Amino acid sequence: MSVYAIAPLPTLVVGLGALRTVPDQLQRLHATALLLVSDPGMATAGWVGRMRDLLADSYPIDTFLAPPGEPRIATVDAGVAAARRLGPGAVVVGLGGGTALDIAKLVAAVSAGTHPMQAYMMCAHPYAGKLPSLMIPSTSGTGAEVTRTCVVTDTDGRKSWAWGDELCPDIALLDPEITITLPPAALCGPGYTVDVIVTAIGDSSPGDVIIKSDTSDIGAIVDTTALAQDAVGDSVCVRCNGLRFIVAHSVIA
Protein backbone atom coordinates (compact mmCIF):
# COMPACT_ATOMS: atom_id res chain seq x y z
CA MET A 1 0.00 0.00 0.00
CA SER A 2 1.39 3.40 -0.96
CA VAL A 3 1.94 6.03 1.70
CA TYR A 4 0.40 9.39 0.87
CA ALA A 5 -0.45 12.63 2.61
CA ILE A 6 -3.58 14.76 2.25
CA ALA A 7 -2.96 18.34 3.29
CA PRO A 8 -5.72 20.63 4.61
CA LEU A 9 -8.09 21.77 1.87
CA PRO A 10 -10.65 24.57 1.87
CA THR A 11 -14.34 23.98 2.36
CA LEU A 12 -15.81 23.63 -1.14
CA VAL A 13 -19.14 25.22 -2.03
CA VAL A 14 -20.09 23.93 -5.47
CA GLY A 15 -22.99 24.39 -7.88
CA LEU A 16 -24.94 26.68 -10.14
CA GLY A 17 -26.11 29.59 -8.00
CA ALA A 18 -23.44 29.07 -5.33
CA LEU A 19 -22.51 32.76 -5.63
CA ARG A 20 -25.73 33.64 -3.87
CA THR A 21 -24.43 31.89 -0.74
CA VAL A 22 -21.45 34.24 -0.36
CA PRO A 23 -23.14 36.22 2.47
CA ASP A 24 -23.65 32.97 4.39
CA GLN A 25 -20.04 31.93 3.84
CA LEU A 26 -18.77 35.29 5.10
CA GLN A 27 -20.84 34.91 8.26
CA ARG A 28 -19.06 31.62 8.88
CA LEU A 29 -15.77 33.53 8.66
CA HIS A 30 -17.04 36.18 11.14
CA ALA A 31 -16.37 38.96 8.65
CA THR A 32 -16.77 42.60 9.67
CA ALA A 33 -15.18 44.12 6.53
CA LEU A 34 -14.12 42.86 3.11
CA LEU A 35 -11.23 43.34 0.74
CA LEU A 36 -12.41 42.23 -2.71
CA VAL A 37 -9.38 41.33 -4.84
CA SER A 38 -10.13 41.00 -8.54
CA ASP A 39 -8.94 42.31 -11.92
CA PRO A 40 -10.06 44.81 -14.57
CA GLY A 41 -11.47 42.06 -16.79
CA MET A 42 -13.84 40.88 -14.08
CA ALA A 43 -14.84 44.49 -13.43
CA THR A 44 -15.58 45.04 -17.12
CA ALA A 45 -17.63 41.82 -17.24
CA GLY A 46 -19.75 43.14 -14.37
CA TRP A 47 -18.81 40.59 -11.71
CA VAL A 48 -17.08 43.02 -9.38
CA GLY A 49 -20.15 45.23 -9.40
CA ARG A 50 -22.46 42.25 -8.83
CA MET A 51 -20.38 41.12 -5.86
CA ARG A 52 -20.41 44.59 -4.34
CA ASP A 53 -24.17 44.85 -4.84
CA LEU A 54 -24.62 41.49 -3.12
CA LEU A 55 -22.57 42.48 -0.07
CA ALA A 56 -22.54 46.27 0.25
CA ASP A 57 -25.54 46.41 2.61
CA SER A 58 -23.82 44.04 5.05
CA TYR A 59 -20.14 45.00 5.03
CA PRO A 60 -17.76 47.86 4.31
CA ILE A 61 -15.96 46.80 1.10
CA ASP A 62 -12.67 47.95 -0.35
CA THR A 63 -11.97 46.80 -3.93
CA PHE A 64 -8.45 46.07 -5.10
CA LEU A 65 -8.06 45.43 -8.85
CA ALA A 66 -4.79 43.69 -9.71
CA PRO A 67 -3.02 44.71 -12.92
CA PRO A 68 -2.75 42.12 -15.72
CA GLY A 69 0.15 39.69 -15.79
CA GLU A 70 1.85 37.60 -13.15
CA PRO A 71 1.52 38.73 -9.52
CA ARG A 72 4.30 41.10 -8.51
CA ILE A 73 5.68 41.90 -5.08
CA ALA A 74 4.65 45.56 -5.35
CA THR A 75 1.09 44.55 -6.22
CA VAL A 76 0.85 42.23 -3.22
CA ASP A 77 2.22 44.94 -0.91
CA ALA A 78 -0.39 47.41 -2.19
CA GLY A 79 -3.12 44.87 -1.48
CA VAL A 80 -1.70 44.20 1.97
CA ALA A 81 -1.82 47.92 2.79
CA ALA A 82 -5.50 47.97 1.77
CA ALA A 83 -6.29 44.92 3.92
CA ARG A 84 -4.51 46.30 6.97
CA ARG A 85 -6.49 49.54 6.72
CA LEU A 86 -9.70 47.54 7.20
CA GLY A 87 -8.55 46.42 10.64
CA PRO A 88 -9.55 43.35 12.67
CA GLY A 89 -12.31 41.18 11.24
CA ALA A 90 -11.33 41.79 7.63
CA VAL A 91 -11.85 38.92 5.19
CA VAL A 92 -10.11 38.70 1.81
CA VAL A 93 -12.33 37.65 -1.11
CA GLY A 94 -10.52 36.65 -4.31
CA LEU A 95 -12.57 36.85 -7.52
CA GLY A 96 -11.15 35.98 -10.93
CA GLY A 97 -8.40 33.93 -12.53
CA GLY A 98 -5.11 32.65 -11.19
CA THR A 99 -3.45 36.06 -10.88
CA ALA A 100 -6.25 37.57 -8.80
CA LEU A 101 -6.52 34.47 -6.60
CA ASP A 102 -2.77 34.21 -5.99
CA ILE A 103 -2.65 37.88 -5.02
CA ALA A 104 -5.66 37.45 -2.73
CA LYS A 105 -4.08 34.43 -1.02
CA LEU A 106 -0.79 36.28 -0.50
CA VAL A 107 -2.56 39.39 0.78
CA ALA A 108 -4.47 37.30 3.34
CA ALA A 109 -1.26 35.71 4.64
CA VAL A 110 1.08 38.71 4.57
CA SER A 111 -1.49 41.05 6.15
CA ALA A 112 -1.43 39.08 9.40
CA GLY A 113 2.16 40.15 10.06
CA THR A 114 4.23 43.31 9.80
CA HIS A 115 6.69 42.34 7.05
CA PRO A 116 6.34 43.12 3.33
CA MET A 117 5.93 40.39 0.71
CA GLN A 118 9.66 40.15 0.01
CA ALA A 119 10.25 38.68 3.47
CA TYR A 120 8.16 35.61 2.64
CA MET A 121 9.62 34.70 -0.74
CA MET A 122 10.83 31.09 -0.94
CA CYS A 123 9.82 30.58 2.73
CA ALA A 124 12.51 33.00 3.91
CA HIS A 125 10.34 34.03 6.88
CA PRO A 126 7.43 32.23 8.61
CA TYR A 127 3.98 33.75 8.22
CA ALA A 128 2.44 35.28 11.35
CA GLY A 129 -0.96 33.75 10.55
CA LYS A 130 -3.55 34.75 7.99
CA LEU A 131 -6.75 36.67 7.48
CA PRO A 132 -9.78 34.52 6.65
CA SER A 133 -10.22 34.18 2.91
CA LEU A 134 -12.75 33.04 0.33
CA MET A 135 -11.76 32.33 -3.28
CA ILE A 136 -14.12 32.46 -6.26
CA PRO A 137 -12.43 31.29 -9.48
CA SER A 138 -13.59 32.40 -12.91
CA THR A 139 -11.50 29.81 -14.74
CA SER A 140 -10.26 26.31 -13.97
CA GLY A 141 -6.89 24.80 -14.70
CA THR A 142 -4.38 24.64 -11.88
CA GLY A 143 -6.86 24.88 -9.00
CA ALA A 144 -5.37 28.08 -7.51
CA GLU A 145 -8.45 28.39 -5.29
CA VAL A 146 -7.41 25.36 -3.21
CA THR A 147 -3.61 25.33 -3.27
CA ARG A 148 -1.02 26.46 -0.74
CA THR A 149 1.36 27.84 -3.38
CA CYS A 150 1.54 31.11 -5.31
CA VAL A 151 3.62 32.40 -8.20
CA VAL A 152 5.20 35.83 -7.65
CA THR A 153 7.51 37.94 -9.79
CA ASP A 154 10.27 39.35 -7.59
CA THR A 155 11.87 42.80 -7.67
CA ASP A 156 14.40 41.61 -10.28
CA GLY A 157 11.65 40.44 -12.64
CA ARG A 158 12.22 36.75 -11.89
CA LYS A 159 9.26 34.41 -11.45
CA SER A 160 9.50 32.87 -8.00
CA TRP A 161 7.33 31.09 -5.42
CA ALA A 162 5.73 31.45 -2.05
CA TRP A 163 4.07 28.61 -0.21
CA GLY A 164 2.75 27.53 3.18
CA ASP A 165 -0.44 26.39 4.89
CA GLU A 166 -1.30 30.06 5.48
CA LEU A 167 -1.88 30.44 1.74
CA CYS A 168 -4.64 27.83 1.76
CA PRO A 169 -8.03 29.61 1.60
CA ASP A 170 -10.75 28.84 4.11
CA ILE A 171 -13.51 28.49 1.49
CA ALA A 172 -13.48 27.95 -2.28
CA LEU A 173 -16.73 28.69 -4.07
CA LEU A 174 -17.18 27.09 -7.50
CA ASP A 175 -20.11 28.48 -9.50
CA PRO A 176 -20.08 27.82 -13.28
CA GLU A 177 -22.36 30.82 -13.84
CA ILE A 178 -19.32 33.04 -13.48
CA THR A 179 -17.77 31.51 -16.61
CA ILE A 180 -20.48 32.48 -19.09
CA THR A 181 -19.15 36.01 -19.66
CA LEU A 182 -15.65 34.78 -20.51
CA PRO A 183 -14.28 34.30 -24.05
CA PRO A 184 -14.95 30.78 -25.41
CA ALA A 185 -11.23 30.27 -26.02
CA ALA A 186 -10.59 30.62 -22.29
CA LEU A 187 -13.10 27.87 -21.53
CA CYS A 188 -13.05 25.47 -24.45
CA GLY A 189 -9.76 26.11 -26.19
CA PRO A 190 -6.61 24.00 -26.17
CA GLY A 191 -4.92 26.23 -23.59
CA TYR A 192 -7.30 25.14 -20.86
CA THR A 193 -7.05 21.46 -21.79
CA VAL A 194 -3.25 21.52 -21.87
CA ASP A 195 -3.14 23.34 -18.52
CA VAL A 196 -5.14 20.70 -16.68
CA ILE A 197 -3.57 17.75 -18.49
CA VAL A 198 -0.01 18.92 -17.77
CA THR A 199 -0.85 19.48 -14.12
CA ALA A 200 -2.47 16.03 -13.91
CA ILE A 201 0.52 14.34 -15.55
CA GLY A 202 2.88 16.10 -13.17
CA ASP A 203 0.82 15.06 -10.16
CA SER A 204 0.70 11.43 -11.27
CA SER A 205 4.44 11.18 -11.95
CA PRO A 206 6.61 9.09 -9.60
CA GLY A 207 8.91 11.99 -8.71
CA ASP A 208 6.46 13.90 -6.53
CA VAL A 209 7.56 14.91 -3.06
CA ILE A 210 4.02 14.36 -1.82
CA ILE A 211 2.72 11.01 -3.04
CA LYS A 212 -0.80 11.24 -4.41
CA SER A 213 -3.42 8.99 -5.89
CA ASP A 214 -2.46 8.25 -9.49
CA THR A 215 -5.97 7.05 -10.27
CA SER A 216 -7.64 10.44 -9.76
CA ASP A 217 -4.94 12.24 -11.75
CA ILE A 218 -5.20 9.92 -14.75
CA GLY A 219 -8.97 10.24 -14.51
CA ALA A 220 -8.59 14.00 -14.69
CA ILE A 221 -6.67 13.62 -17.95
CA VAL A 222 -9.44 11.52 -19.48
CA ASP A 223 -12.22 13.74 -18.13
CA THR A 224 -10.54 16.94 -19.30
CA THR A 225 -10.11 15.68 -22.85
CA ALA A 226 -13.75 14.59 -23.00
CA LEU A 227 -14.99 17.91 -21.62
CA ALA A 228 -12.97 19.89 -24.12
CA GLN A 229 -14.49 17.87 -26.95
CA ASP A 230 -18.02 18.26 -25.55
CA ALA A 231 -17.67 22.03 -25.24
CA VAL A 232 -16.42 22.75 -28.75
CA GLY A 233 -18.83 25.13 -30.45
CA ASP A 234 -20.76 25.83 -27.26
CA SER A 235 -19.55 29.06 -25.68
CA VAL A 236 -22.07 28.92 -22.84
CA CYS A 237 -21.85 25.29 -21.81
CA VAL A 238 -22.58 25.85 -18.12
CA ARG A 239 -22.68 22.13 -17.34
CA CYS A 240 -19.26 21.55 -18.93
CA ASN A 241 -17.81 24.58 -17.21
CA GLY A 242 -19.05 23.33 -13.84
CA LEU A 243 -17.51 19.93 -14.44
CA ARG A 244 -14.23 21.60 -15.36
CA PHE A 245 -14.07 23.17 -11.91
CA ILE A 246 -14.39 19.70 -10.38
CA VAL A 247 -11.80 18.22 -12.74
CA ALA A 248 -9.31 20.99 -11.91
CA HIS A 249 -9.89 20.44 -8.21
CA SER A 250 -9.48 16.67 -8.50
CA VAL A 251 -5.99 17.25 -9.90
CA ILE A 252 -5.00 19.08 -6.71
CA ALA A 253 -7.01 17.32 -4.00
Disulfide bonds with the S-S distance in Angstrom:
none
